[in-house]
């Protein structure tokens, strides 16, 4: 036989359309697999982002609390410094004015005796004005009830015309700065006479009763 028989090693030719058709299903399967895996990846990423957001919120809350605490501490510090500054100023002023009290007492005695005249009067009044501007206030008057918190009793007596312990003489005026007493008023006090009835009861006892008044009228 002159013609050769084709060998079995030769691969049969595959049409191009058939090869393309085989490739398309594989590509479709790959796309489906990718689409099926995508949601799982997005979910894990969302969880991670939420965890980071929670951490950021926690850190922000902590920093905000720290800032608020620091602001409160600073405000307390400012108030404490201002309070201490005012206290130191008041103590310094009170110390200075306390040293001036004997001079003010001399001025008061000179005024009572009519010796506050001329240039001495002008200087004395200027000193009293400056002391008043610094907050010094004089207190203590005759006839006011005795108050042991602001009065110092140097003399004691009894009097029939008082109903309570009363300041009957101011031996030395008291001085205060605001609510702080830097020297109590030194006074002489009088108490009600022991056994004496109050004025109200005495007045009622002096009035005749209705029967006595009628008897008096008939008489």
Protein Blocks (a to p, Z undefined) as FASTA:
>chain_A
ZZdcddfkbccdddfklmmmmmmmmmmmmmmmmmmmmmmmmmmmmmmmmmmmmmmmmmmm
mmmmmmmmmmmmmmmmmmmmmmmmmmmmmmmmmmmmmmmmmmmmmmmmmmmnopagcjll
mmmmmmmmmmmmnopaceddehiacdfklpccfbdcddfkbcbdcdfbdfbdcddehjbc
fbdcddddddddehiacfklmmmmmpccfklmmmmmmZZ
